Each structure stands twice: as C-alpha cells, then as structure tokens.
C-alpha cells in the first residue's frame, strides 16, 4: 500500500468513525429522551388518577379501575376497598396526614415485590388513601426500554453501514485529486528534465567561454546560473522520485545500502572538495577490522527501490554538506543488520548543528533551516527522505545540538535471506578496510 493509499485509508476510517459516532450519539440521545419522557408521563398519569380518585371518593365500595381505596374517619376503624392486599395501607402516612393535613405521595413495596404508588389526603375530617399497582406499568416500561434499545442497536448497525459508504464516497474525490496531482507532478518533472539539462550544459559552456575570454565578472555570474540550474534539477528530481514512489510502491529488489553509500559519496567527492569538507564512508564491521563471515553477504542489504534509496542517501549527504563549514567533516556509517533485523545508515557532520526540539520540523516540506554560505535551499530533500523511508517500512531521525553538528539516521528493515543478492553480484563490489570518498 502506497503512502497515499495509507493516508486515504486513515482518512476514510476517521471519517467513518466520526460519522458513526455522531449519528449513534444522536440516536442514543433520542432514545434516552423518549424513554425519560414516556416514563415521566406514565407516572404523572398515575399521580393524576390517584389524586382524582381521592378528591371524589366518598366510600370504598366502588373504586376506579386499578385503584385501591382506604378511608378512615375520626374514631372509626380503617376501611379498605374489596380485594385490597393485606398490609398495603400506609398507616404511617395516614396518621401523619391526620395530624397535619399535608398531602403525601409515597411508594410502598409489599413483601412479594409488588410496588404501589400511594396518595394520602385529608378532606373534611376524612382521611383518604389511594393506591395504584405499578407492576404492569414497570413491565410496560421495561418492554419500552427493550424496544428502544433494540431499535437503537439496529439503527447503530445501519448507521455504521451508511458511515462506511459515506466515508468511501467522501474520500473518492480526494483519491482522484491526489492521483491527478501525482500524475501532474510526474509529467511536469519529466518534461522539465530535458530543458533543464540543456540549460545546465549551456550555462557551463558559457561559464568556460567567459573565463577564457578574460571576463571574470561574467564567468562568476555564469557560475551562479550553473549552480541554480543544478539546484532546480535536483528539485525536479525530488518531485519525480516522490511521484514515482506513489505510483509504483511495489517495485522492490535487494539493495546493498553500503554499496549505494559508497557510490553516492563518490559522486559528491568533487563538490565536497570544493567546499573544503572531508567526506568519509565506512561500513561498521569492516571499520572495526573484523573479518566478515560468508553469510555477511546480507550485511547491509535491504529490500527496496534502488533509485529511491539512492536519492534518499544523496539528499541526506547533500544536506550534511550544505550545513558544514570549510575544514569540517561528514561521515557516512553503514551498520549491518542488528539482531532486530534493521540496517542503519548514519550521516554525521561537524556543521552548525540543530535545535533538538526542532528536529521533527526538518522533515516538513519547504522547511528551511539556517543557511550556510550563499547556497539556497528549498526544504524538499529531507521531506522526500522521510517519504522514501516510510514507503520502505523504515524511519529517518535527526539528532544534534547547536554548534556541535548533527546526525541523521536512516533505519530500514533488512532483506530476508532469500532476498539477498547473489554471490556473483556481491563480488562485483568489494569493500576496503575503510574508504574515503
């Protein structure tokens, strides 16, 4: 899966989750409000029935349906309607209301678990208590809750399906836009390659001609054009590699990272000499003077796209050289696979260093650190390195301190045994004890 696909998949999951969560929360709120309102109205209706029965009752012979009556006059025994459960009367409330005349609303639970809502009033010296069995009402409320819960769960399932559909449809235009953007970048970068190469060549010819003609000022300006055209070509190459990674993430072959480091350093030798910077390349085990066993053919082999990895190493080296003053040094160290199966390439310089807290910002597109000399930087190289590392299942980190240099570490998974280059292919490149580029 390419970086773009991973980005889109993450966006789709977030959007699906957010939509599902929002709608589910709305459904839960509606269900809860409906349950509370219905339950409240049911109990209010029971309360109204009890108060109405207490206001009209003259005796206990003909109570309203579902209501039990208790009456007591001063000096007479308590009367109960026919079929009233034993011990149902709330004698404490009857006595209290007889004394102070305050209407009381209580609930009374019998031994078998039935719950009754009770209203006790005093009217013209007559104490009236009405009772309503809440058992049926509670069962209805439980069925209502069960029904609402089932509806909510069913609705949540439907919402999830709808959210998945909405997420896919919402991300589809973004996928198309990213595809068009990548295609445009690749096409534009490809088309710019030839004219930039011609421009760079002509600028070099013009620089040499101006020098031979004895016009140093004109030769200096031509040199600036050569440098600018080279930087522009590098930017176009970065864009092209980035687009290629997005379109063809699956092209992987065994790549010896040590060999790539030596070859990249060899191409940068003249530029390092021009800057007055010492450039050194080492492979950790060989630098320590230890003999390499036969199985060490896989020592620094990773599975990846060699042009992209070469570009990543080149960008890291270019960054180190660009931030190292004259008489400084840059060291590339390749460490074979450790027990965790990770191959590392470290580029350490003695340049101006960096703020540790700003290390992550260095990999942001178009971020520019402090400049060294007059060379302009555009903030694309390190962002491309991070993209290449992530596309290969690895990481790139930066460490250092202001005035004490910096170290960039590229960590990549080592290739499996069956992915290693053949012995013949390994024989075409031989490491020395240490190598200076």
ROTOR-481270 format. One record per residue: x, y, z of N, C-alpha, C in turn. Coordinates in steps of 0.1 Angstrom, whole numbers, plus 5000, padded with zeros to 4 digits. Layout:
XYZXYZXYZ
...
REM end
This chain:
500949885000500050005000500950125000
500650224991501450344990501150435001
502050545002501750645013500450715011
500050734998498850804995497650714999
497750584996496750485000496550475015
497650475022497650475037496950605042
497350715036496750845040495250845038
494750795026493350795023492650695032
493250575034492650475043492450535057
493450605062493350655075492250765076
492150845065491150955064489750885063
489650785056488350715055487850655068
488850595075488550535088488150645098
488850755098488450865107487050925104
486850945091485550995087484450905090
484650775088483650675091483350665106
484450665114484250665128483550795134
483950905128483351035133481851035130
481550995117480051005113479250895122
479850775123479150675131478950715145
480050775151479950815165478950935167
478951025157478051145159476551095157
476251015147474850975145474450875156
475350785160475050695171474750775184
475550885187475250965198473951035197
473551075185472251145183471151035186
471350915180470250815183470150785198
471250765204471250745219470550855226
470850975222470151085229468651085227
468251055214466851055211466150935219
466750825219466250705227466150735241
467150805247467150835261466050935264
465951035256464951145258463551085257
463350995247462050935245461650845257
462650775262462350685274462050765286
462850875288462550965300461151025299
460851075287459551145286458451055288
458450935281457350835283457250795297
458350755303458250715317457750825326
458150945324457651055332456151075330
455751075318454251095315453450985321
453950865321453150745326453050765341
454050805348453950825363453150955366
453251055358452351165360450951135359
450651045349449251005347448750925359
449550835364449250765376448950855388
449750955389449551055400448251125399
447951165386446651245384445451155387
445551025383444450935386444250915401
445350905409445250885423444651005430
445151125426444651245432443151265428
442751235416441351255412440451155420
440951035422440150935430440050975444
441051035450441051085464440051205465
440051285455439151405455437651365454
437351255448435951215446435451115455
436351045462435950925470435050965482
433950895483433050915495433050785503
433350675497433450545504434350455496
434550335501435450235494434750135486
433450145484432750045477432950035462
433250145455433350145441434550225436
435750175438436950255434437150245419
437850345413438150335399439050215396
439050175383439750065379441250075382
441849975388443249975391443650045403
442750105411443050185423442350115435
443150115445442650065458442450185468
441350185475440950295484441050255499
441550345507441550335521440950465527
439950445536439350565543439350545558
439450655565439350655579438850785584
437750775592437150885599437650885613
437551005619438051015633437250925642
437950845650437350755659436850625653
437050605640436550485634437650405628
437450265626438550185620438750215606
439950175601440350195587439450105578
438950165567438150095557438950075545
438849955538439549925526438649875516
438949905503438149855492438249705490
437349645484437349495482438549455475
439149345480440349285473441649355476
441649455486442849525489443849425495
445149425490446149335496446349365511
446649255518446949275532448249355534
448249435544449349525548449749625537
448749655528449049755518448949895524
448049925533447850055538449050115544
449350235541450550305547450050385559
449950315570449450365582450250485587
451550485585452350605590451950725582
451750725569451250835562449850885566
448950785568447650815572447650895586
448450845595448450915608449051045607
450151065599450851195597449951295591
449151245580448251345573447051375582
446651285591445551315600445951425610
447251425614447751525623447951665617
448651665605448951795599448251835587
447451745581446651775569447451785556
448751755556449651765544449351645535
449251665522449051555513450451495511
450451365511451651285510451651195498
452751185491452951095479454051005482
453750875483454850775487454750655478
455750565479455750435473455850335484
455150225482455150115492455349985485
456349915490456649785484456249675494
455449575488455049465496456049355497
455849265505456849155507457149075494
456149055485456348975473456949055462
457249185464457949265455457149365447
455849355448454949455441455149595447
455149695438455349835443454049905440
453649985449452450065448452750215450
452150295441452250445443451050485451
451250565462450150595471450050745473
448850795474448550935477447650945489
448051025499447251035512446851175514
445551205515444951335516443951345528
443751465533442751485543441651575538
440451535538439351615533438151615542
437851725548436651745557436651645568
437851625574438051535585438151385581
438051355568438151225563439551205557
440251095561441551065556441350955545
441850995533441650915521443050875516
443250745514444550705508444250615496
444850655484444650585472445950515468
445850395462447050315459446850265445
448050255437448050205424449150115422
448849995417449949885415450749925403
452049945405453049985394453649875387
453249745390453849635384453649635369
452449645364452149645350452849765343
452849875350453549995344455049975343
455649915353457049885352457349785341
456549685339456749595328456649655315
455649745314455549825301456749915299
457249975309458450055308459649975304
459749855310460849765306460749725292
459549685287459349655273459749775264
459349895268459650015261461150025260
461850015271463250025271463949925262
463449795262463949695254463749725239
462549775236462249805222463149925217
463250025226464150135222465550095221
466050005230467449955229467649875216
466749795213466849715200466849805188
465949905188465950005177467250085176
467750115188469050185188470150105183
470249975187471349895182471149865167
469949845162469749825148470049955140
469650065146470050195140471550215139
472250175150473650195150474350115140
473849985138474349905127474149965113
472950015111472650085099473450205097
473650275108474550395107475950365103
476450255109477850215106477950185091
476950105085477050075071476950205062
476050295067475950425059477250505061
477850505073479050575075480250525066
480250395065481350335056481150385042
479850375037479550425024479850575022
479450655032479750795031481250825031
482050745040483450765041484150735027
483650625021484250585008483950694997
482750734997482350834987482950974990
483151005002483751135005485251135002
485951025004487351015001487650994987
486650944979486950914965487451044957
486851154959487351274952488751314956
489051284969490451314974491451224967
491051094966491950994959492151044945
491151084938491251124924492151254923
491951344933492751464933494251434935
494451344945495851304947496551234935
495751154929496251084917496551184906
495651274904495951374893497151464897
497251494910498351574915499651504912
499751374916500951304914501251284899
500251264891500451244877500951374871
500451484876500851614870502351644874
502651614887504051634892504951544884
504551424882505451334874505651384860
504551414853504651464839505451594838
505151684847505851814847507351794849
507651714859509051694862509751624851
509051524845509651454834509951554822
508951634819509051724808510151834810
510351864823511351964826512851914826
512951784827514351724828515151774816
514751754804515551784792515851934791
514952024792515352164791516252204802
516052154814516952184825518452134822
518452014817519751954813520452044803
519752084793520252174783520752304788
519852364797520152494804521452484812
521652374819522752354828524052334819
523952264808525052244799525452374793
524552444788524852574781525452674791
524952674803525452764813526952734816
527252594816528652554819529552604807
529052584795529752624783530052774783
528952854787529052994788530053034799
530052964810531052994821532452974816
532752864809534052844805534452944794
533552974785533853074775534153214781
533453254791533653384798535053384805
535353264810536653254817537853264807
537653204796538753204785538853344779
537653414779537653554773538253654782
538553614794539153704804538153804810
536853754812535853834818535453774831
536153794842535853714854534453744860
534053874859532753904864531653824857
531753814844530753744836530853594839
532053544841532253404844531653374858
531753464867531153444881529653434880
529053524872527553524870527153394864
527953354854527653224847527753104857
528653114866528753014876527553004885
527053124888525853124896524653064889
524553084876523553024868523652874868
524952824867525252684867524752624880
525052694891524652644905523152634906
522452744901521052754902520352644894
520852624882520252524873520452384879
521552364886521852234892520852214904
520552314912519652304923518252284918
517852354907516552334901516352194896
517452144890517352004885517151904897
517851934908517651854920516251854925
515651974925514251984930513351904921
513551914908512751834898512851694900
514151644903514351504905513651454918
513651544928512951504941511451484938
510951584931509451574928509151444920
510051414910509851294902509951164910
510951164919511051044927509851024936
509451134942508251134951507051084944
506851134931505651084924505850944920
507050894916507250764912506950664924
507350704936507050624948505550604950
504850714948503350694949502750614939
503250614927502650534916503050394915
504350374919504850234918505550194932
504750184942505350144955505750004957
505349914947505649774949506949724943
507649804936508849764929510049754939
510349634943511349614953512349514949
513649544950514749454947515749464959
516549354961517649364971518649474967
518849564977519849674975520849674986
522149674983523149684992523349834996
522949865008523050005012524450065014
525349975017526750015018527350055004
526949964994527450004980526850134976
525550154979524850284975525550394982
525950384994526550495002527950524995
528750424992530050454985529850524972
528850474964528650534951528150674952
527250704961526750844963527850934967
528650884977529850964981530850994970
531050894961531950914950531551024941
530251034939529751144930529751274937
529851284950529851404957531251444961
532251364957533651394961534151534956
533851564944534251694938533651814945
532351794948531651904955532151924969
532451814976532951824990534351884990
535151854980536451914979536352064976
535352104968535152244965534752324978
533952254987533552314999534652315010
535652225008536752215018536352125029
535452025026534851935036535451795034
535951725044536351595043535251495044
535151405034534051315033534551175035
533951095045534450965048533250865048
533450745042532450645042533050515049
532350465058532750345065531550245066
531950115066530950015070531349965083
530449965093530849945107531749825110
531349705105532149585109533449595103
533549645090534849645084535749755090
535149865094535949965101536549925114
535849825120536349775133537449665130
537649635118538749535114538349395116
537149365117536749225119536449155106
536849035105536648955092535148935090
534648945078533248925075533048775072
532048715079531748575076531048555063
530948435058530348415045528948465044
528148445055526748485054526648635055
527748715056527648855057527348925044
527148845033526748895021525448975022
524748945033523449015035523649135045
524949165048525149255059524449385059
524349455047523649585047522649585035
522049465033521049455022519649485027
518949575020517549605022516749575010
515449555012514549535000513849664997
514149714985513649844981513849884967
513450004964513750064951515050144951
516050084944517350144945517450294941
516750334930516850484927516250564938
515250524945514650604956515650604967
516250484971517150484982518450564979
518850554967520050634963519750784964
518550824960518150964962518051004976
517550914985517450944999518850965005
519850875002521150895007521851025001
521551044989522051164982521551294989
520251294992519651414999520251435013
520451325020520951335034522451385033
523151335023524551385022524651525017
523751565008523751695003523351795014
522451755023522051835034523251855044
523951745047525151755056526251845050
526551825037527551915031527152055031
525852085029525352215028525352295041
525452215052525452285065526752265073
527752225065529152215072530052315066
530752385075531652485070532952425065
533752505059535052465053535952415065
536752315062537652245071536852155080
535552135078534752045086534751905080
533951815085533951675080532551625080
532351525071531051455070531351305070
530751225078531051085078529751005076
529850915067528750815064529050685070
528250635079528550505085527350415083
527650295076526650195074526850085084
525750055091525849945101524949825096
525549715095524849595091523649565100
522849475095521649435103521949395117
521249465127521349425141520449305144
520449255156519549145160518149175157
517649295156516349325153516049335138
517049305130516849305116516749445110
517549535115517449675110518849715105
518949765093520149825087520049975089
521150035094521150175096522250245088
521950365083522950455077522950585084
524050625089524150745097525050845089
524650965088525451075082525651175093
526951195097527251285108528151395103
527851515107528651625102529151715114
530051795111530651885122530152025120
528952035114528452175110527852245121
526852335118526252425127525352355137
524952235134524052165144522652205142
521852165152520452195152519852195166
518652265167517952265179517252125181
517552055192516851925194515351925193
514752035198513352045198512752075185
513552115175513152145162513452035152
513951915157514351805148513251755139
512051745144510951685136510551785125
510651915128510352015118511152005105
512351955106513351945095512751865083
511851775086511251685076509951735070
509651855074508451925068508751985055
507851965045508152025032508352175033
509352225025509652365024510152425037
510552345047511152395059512652425056
513052545059514452575057515152605070
516252535072517052555084517952675081
518852695090519852805088520752775076
520952885069521752875057523252875060
524052805053525552815053526052875040
526752985041527153045029526053105021
526253115007525253174999524353074992
524552944995523752844988522352844993
521352854983519952854987519452704988
518552684998517952555000516452574999
515752464995514352484992513452395001
514052315010513352235020512552125015
512952055004512351944998513051815001
514351825002515251695003514851615015
514851665027514651585039513151535039
512251615034510851565033510751445024
511551445013511551335004512151215011
513251235019513851125026512851055035
512151135042511151075051510050995044
509651045032508650975024509250845019
510450845015511150725010511250625021
511750675033511850585044510550515048
509550595049508250545053507750445042
507950475030507550385019508250255019
509450245025510250125027510050065041
509150115048508950055062509950095072
510650205069511750245079511450385084
512450445090512350575096513650655094
513550785095514650875095514550975106
515650985114515651075125516851165125
516651275133517751375133518151405148
519351425151519851455164521051545163
521251615174522351705174522151825184
523051915184522952035192523552155185
523152275188523552395181525152405183
525852425172527252435172528052315174
527352195175528052065177527751965166
527252005155527051915144525651845145
525451755136524151685135524351545130
523451455133523451315129522151285123
522051235111520751185105520951035104
519950965109519950825109518750765100
519150695090518150625082518150475086
517050425090516850295095515850215086
516350105081515450025071515449885075
514349805073514349665076515349595066
516149505072517049425064516249325055
516749295043516149195034516249055040
515348975037515348835042516448755035
516848645040517848565034517648535019
516348505016516048465002516048594993
516148714999516148834991517548884988
518548824994519948874992520448864978
521248954974521848944960522748824960
522948774948523848654946525248684949
526048584951527448604954528148674943
527748634931528348704919528148854919
526848884922526549024923527349094934
527549034945528249084956529749104952
530249004944531649014941532049134932
531049194926531249304917531649424925
531449424938531749534946532449484959
533649534961534449494972534749614981
534549584994534849695004536249685008
536849805011538149805017538049815032
539149815039539149835053538349955057
538650065051537950185052538050265039
537050345036537050415023536850555025
537650635017537450785017536950815003
535850895003535250944991535551094989
REM end
